[in-house]
Amino acid sequence: QVQLVESGGGLVQPGGSLRLSCAASGSISSIYVVGWYRQAPGKQRELVAGITSSGNTNYADSVKGRFTISRDNAKNTVYLQMNSLKPEDAAVYYCNHQQYRRSYWGQGTQVTVSS
C-alpha cells in the first residue's frame, strides 16, 4: 500500500505561482510513475504532468512552459511548480502514484486562481 498526501494548494492571483507537493509513504517501489491530475467543476479529471522513477517527464499542452514536475527520491516527494497561473488552471489537483499495476490517489488540494 502507498499513501499520498498533497499540499501546497491555495488562492493565488493570475500570473502568480504555487508549488504543490505529493508526499508518499508505505511500500514504495523503485519503479513507479507519478502524475498530477486536476479536475475543475463540471469537467473530467485530466492529466497535467507526469514523472517516472527514471526521471522522464510529460506535460499537458496547456501547461507546457509554465508547470514543472520534479521529484526528491530521498523524501519520496513529487512536486509540481506552477508558474504564470491562469484562471483556467483553477481546480482540485490530485496526485496519482502507480506501481506494480496498482494505482493510488491522494485526497486532492484546491487551487484557486482569482484576482
Phi and psi in degrees as a GROMACS rama.xvg file:
@    title "Ramachandran Plot"
@    xaxis  label "Phi"
@    yaxis  label "Psi"
@TYPE xy
-126.481  132.889  VAL-2
-109.428  139.113  GLN-3
-123.894  136.415  LEU-4
-129.166  118.197  VAL-5
-93.4744  151.718  GLU-6
-155.345  167.593  SER-7
106.792  -6.84164  GLY-8
-70.96  171.219  GLY-9
162.786  -165.911  GLY-10
-100.158  130.643  LEU-11
-141.38  149.263  VAL-12
-77.9107  154.408  GLN-13
-53.6334  137.266  PRO-14
90.2681  -9.30204  GLY-15
-83.8528  -175.356  GLY-16
-131.848  152.861  SER-17
-144.615  153.39  LEU-18
-124.038  119.452  ARG-19
-92.9053  147.443  LEU-20
-124.618  143.759  SER-21
-129.077  105.286  CYS-22
-97.5444  126.024  ALA-23
-105.241  145.772  ALA-24
-143.525  162.289  SER-25
109.371  -148.969  GLY-26
-90.391  88.6901  SER-27
-96.0788  125.95  ILE-28
-76.352  160.875  SER-29
-78.5807  -12.881  SER-30
-119.208  117.923  ILE-31
-157.975  167.876  TYR-32
-131.668  132.763  VAL-33
-119.995  133.255  VAL-34
-126.576  146.731  GLY-35
-101.652  126.145  TRP-36
-117.377  162.2  TYR-37
-141.705  152.715  ARG-38
-140.726  118.176  GLN-39
-94.4272  158.261  ALA-40
-55.8831  129.405  PRO-41
78.8982  3.74872  GLY-42
-120.854  161.238  LYS-43
-77.023  154.364  GLN-44
-68.1661  136.227  ARG-45
-130.085  149.805  GLU-46
-76.5912  129.77  LEU-47
-99.1234  -47.7603  VAL-48
-159.859  152.877  ALA-49
-140.757  156.276  GLY-50
-145.08  139.988  ILE-51
-97.7153  169.089  THR-52
-64.7738  -20.9803  SER-53
-89.5005  -2.89449  SER-54
100.06  0.630848  GLY-55
-71.7518  140.555  ASN-56
-126.685  156.851  THR-57
-147.245  153.855  ASN-58
-137.162  149.828  TYR-59
-68.7292  146.878  ALA-60
-57.0835  -33.0759  ASP-61
-69.1125  -15.6865  SER-62
-119.147  -3.26425  VAL-63
-57.935  134.068  LYS-64
86.5591  -11.8989  GLY-65
-116.222  -35.0744  ARG-66
-108.404  147.192  PHE-67
-135.078  127.55  THR-68
-101.709  139.769  ILE-69
-149.6  170.463  SER-70
-140.739  152.58  ARG-71
-123.533  99.158  ASP-72
-62.9706  -33.8494  ASN-73
-63.7227  -30.1503  ALA-74
-102.042  0.16749  LYS-75
50.9289  44.2139  ASN-76
-129.042  137.739  THR-77
-114.455  137.371  VAL-78
-114.656  153.645  TYR-79
-130.104  105.004  LEU-80
-85.4292  121.964  GLN-81
-118.178  115.416  MET-82
-114.521  164.104  ASN-83
48.9112  48.5054  SER-84
-64.9155  144.733  LEU-85
-119.112  158.08  LYS-86
-55.254  -32.6218  PRO-87
-73.7265  -6.52578  GLU-88
-83.1695  -9.5737  ASP-89
-64.5095  130.25  ALA-90
-179.515  174.683  ALA-91
-89.7246  126.914  VAL-92
-101.752  130.603  TYR-93
-119.135  143.889  TYR-94
-100.161  137.453  CYS-95
-128.259  132.752  ASN-96
-121.281  128.041  HIS-97
-122.458  131.013  GLN-98
-159.311  150.468  GLN-99
47.9879  39.949  TYR-100
62.2353  20.0302  ARG-101
-117.862  151.867  ARG-102
-124.99  135.089  SER-103
-126.669  142.731  TYR-104
-122.591  147.093  TRP-105
-86.0506  -179.098  GLY-106
-84.9102  -12.9111  GLN-107
94.2916  152.221  GLY-108
-137.417  135.468  THR-109
-82.8145  131.637  GLN-110
-117.333  122.363  VAL-111
-118.704  127.836  THR-112
-117.627  109.044  VAL-113
-159.764  147.66  SER-114
